[in-house]
Amino acid sequence: MEKGDEKKTALEVPVQEQFKDIYPTRLKIINKINNGRTIINDHIIVDSSEAIEIEIQINDSRYDKKQVRESIKIACQKLVQYFD
């Protein structure tokens, strides 16, 4: 083995590098509509601070992170198409 080829132990690798490919398998994203207050039918004010809730679940954490990102991007594009 040449000098630069030996594998490093977990203690020798910076923490950021160890976790760069780790991602959550469950996400819940909450967003508001119209800064958190929405008027409906000119008379009713609705608290819309948590109006949108999207949950994403990935069945395994061993997929390539770039492939997961691309798949989520496509899924979100499909979701947005419902509101066109």
C-alpha positions as a Markdown table, in Angstrom:
| # | Residue | x | y | z |
|---|---|---|---|---|
| 1 | Met | 0.0 | 0.0 | 0.0 |
| 2 | Glu | 1.3 | 3.4 | -0.9 |
| 3 | Lys | 1.5 | 6.2 | 1.7 |
| 4 | Gly | -1.8 | 8.0 | 0.7 |
| 5 | Asp | -3.8 | 4.8 | 0.1 |
| 6 | Glu | -4.3 | 3.5 | 3.7 |
| 7 | Lys | -7.8 | 3.7 | 5.1 |
| 8 | Lys | -8.5 | 6.0 | 8.0 |
| 9 | Thr | -10.3 | 5.0 | 11.1 |
| 10 | Ala | -13.4 | 6.8 | 12.3 |
| 11 | Leu | -11.4 | 8.8 | 14.7 |
| 12 | Glu | -9.1 | 10.1 | 12.0 |
| 13 | Val | -11.9 | 11.3 | 9.6 |
| 14 | Pro | -13.5 | 14.6 | 10.4 |
| 15 | Val | -17.1 | 14.3 | 11.7 |
| 16 | Gln | -18.5 | 16.3 | 8.8 |
| 17 | Glu | -17.0 | 13.8 | 6.4 |
| 18 | Gln | -18.4 | 10.8 | 8.3 |
| 19 | Phe | -21.9 | 12.2 | 8.2 |
| 20 | Lys | -21.9 | 13.7 | 4.7 |
| 21 | Asp | -24.0 | 10.8 | 3.2 |
| 22 | Ile | -26.4 | 10.4 | 6.1 |
| 23 | Tyr | -29.9 | 11.7 | 5.6 |
| 24 | Pro | -33.2 | 11.4 | 7.5 |
| 25 | Thr | -35.7 | 8.8 | 6.5 |
| 26 | Arg | -38.7 | 10.7 | 7.9 |
| 27 | Leu | -39.3 | 14.3 | 7.3 |
| 28 | Lys | -42.3 | 16.5 | 8.1 |
| 29 | Ile | -42.4 | 20.0 | 6.5 |
| 30 | Ile | -44.9 | 22.5 | 7.7 |
| 31 | Asn | -45.5 | 25.8 | 5.9 |
| 32 | Lys | -47.9 | 28.7 | 6.1 |
| 33 | Ile | -50.1 | 30.4 | 3.6 |
| 34 | Asn | -50.2 | 34.2 | 3.2 |
| 35 | Asn | -47.9 | 34.9 | 6.2 |
| 36 | Gly | -50.0 | 32.8 | 8.6 |
| 37 | Arg | -53.4 | 34.5 | 8.2 |
| 38 | Thr | -55.9 | 34.1 | 5.4 |
| 39 | Ile | -59.2 | 35.7 | 4.8 |
| 40 | Ile | -61.9 | 33.4 | 3.3 |
| 41 | Asn | -65.2 | 34.7 | 2.0 |
| 42 | Asp | -64.5 | 38.3 | 3.1 |
| 43 | His | -65.6 | 37.6 | 6.7 |
| 44 | Ile | -63.7 | 34.6 | 8.1 |
| 45 | Ile | -60.0 | 34.9 | 9.1 |
| 46 | Val | -58.2 | 31.6 | 9.3 |
| 47 | Asp | -55.0 | 30.8 | 11.1 |
| 48 | Ser | -53.0 | 29.4 | 8.2 |
| 49 | Ser | -49.6 | 29.3 | 10.0 |
| 50 | Glu | -49.6 | 25.5 | 9.6 |
| 51 | Ala | -51.8 | 25.2 | 6.6 |
| 52 | Ile | -49.5 | 22.9 | 4.5 |
| 53 | Glu | -48.0 | 19.8 | 5.9 |
| 54 | Ile | -45.9 | 17.4 | 3.8 |
| 55 | Glu | -44.5 | 14.2 | 5.1 |
| 56 | Ile | -41.7 | 12.3 | 3.3 |
| 57 | Gln | -40.7 | 8.8 | 4.3 |
| 58 | Ile | -37.8 | 6.9 | 2.8 |
| 59 | Asn | -37.8 | 3.2 | 3.4 |
| 60 | Asp | -34.1 | 2.8 | 3.8 |
| 61 | Ser | -31.1 | 5.0 | 4.6 |
| 62 | Arg | -28.6 | 3.2 | 2.4 |
| 63 | Tyr | -29.6 | 4.7 | -0.9 |
| 64 | Asp | -27.2 | 7.0 | -2.6 |
| 65 | Lys | -27.9 | 10.5 | -1.2 |
| 66 | Lys | -27.8 | 12.1 | -4.7 |
| 67 | Gln | -30.4 | 9.6 | -6.0 |
| 68 | Val | -32.7 | 10.2 | -3.1 |
| 69 | Arg | -32.4 | 14.0 | -3.7 |
| 70 | Glu | -33.3 | 13.6 | -7.4 |
| 71 | Ser | -36.2 | 11.3 | -6.6 |
| 72 | Ile | -37.6 | 13.7 | -4.0 |
| 73 | Lys | -37.2 | 16.6 | -6.5 |
| 74 | Ile | -39.3 | 14.6 | -9.1 |
| 75 | Ala | -41.9 | 13.7 | -6.5 |
| 76 | Cys | -42.3 | 17.4 | -5.4 |
| 77 | Gln | -42.7 | 18.4 | -9.0 |
| 78 | Lys | -45.5 | 15.9 | -9.4 |
| 79 | Leu | -47.1 | 17.2 | -6.3 |
| 80 | Val | -47.0 | 20.8 | -7.4 |
| 81 | Gln | -48.7 | 19.8 | -10.7 |
| 82 | Tyr | -51.9 | 19.1 | -8.9 |
| 83 | Phe | -52.2 | 22.8 | -8.2 |
| 84 | Asp | -51.6 | 24.1 | -11.7 |
